[in-house]
């Protein structure tokens, strides 16, 4: 006898098998989509960090270096040689004597007069202090601490061919803004007192923010023997004459938090570190007495 239809148990079993297959297919698709999103976010984050490191590396390598450190020693030697130079000028006059006589009534009376002038000598001494700078010849180069970096770079002005004379020295600053994000400011004119004491701009201008994903930035400076938390290229070296110039290398550490997407959970910060080598550095230690 032929059955007219499936039994209830067979239908329930078929539905259960279909549900299991659909659930497995959904899980596989969901896992694949999450993997694609994670990979896309990682690639985007890596591309952002790579572009930031590339841009900062170009600015660091363009910073002003000690082209001729010997000129500072030559200036100091010339100043020491000129110290104690004495210039003496003398002026003198000779004396004269005259004698005259008169006679009255056969009696002769003589008179004598003598005049003299003394010689005068004037000594003048000119002393030059070798510690006094002869001009603004110290390159500013690299200045910064663990949270900010200031670079004094020499770049050809883009409007130089238009007939307008502009300064080719630019100050480039990197820091973390008050609302987060890596900020970059470029000042084309540095012929002011503010250039000697560079600080990040106080205003939170959104135009300065080049990477909102960056939550922290740390800078370290290698002097040839150890890493330093701050640097000033205008400081004098162990000879008290030659500036130390830029460091051998600058380490940049960025902590990046990816943007929140609809398919990802709470983003986890990721830290990247990059070292930019300055091959033309002077190599003078920041702390000649030792220690880092």
Secondary structure as UniProt FT lines:
FT   HELIX           8..61
FT   HELIX           70..82
FT   TURN            83..84
FT   STRAND          85..91
FT   STRAND          96..104
FT   TURN            105..106
FT   STRAND          107..115
FT   STRAND          120..126
FT   TURN            130..131
FT   STRAND          142..144
FT   STRAND          149..154
FT   TURN            158..159
FT   HELIX           160..162
FT   STRAND          169..176
FT   TURN            178..179
FT   STRAND          182..187
FT   HELIX           193..195
FT   TURN            196..197
FT   HELIX           206..208
FT   STRAND          209..211
FT   TURN            212..213
FT   STRAND          214..222
FT   STRAND          227..228
FT   STRAND          231..232
FT   TURN            233..234
FT   TURN            238..239
FT   STRAND          249..256
FT   TURN            262..263
FT   STRAND          270..277
FT   TURN            279..280
FT   TURN            288..289
//
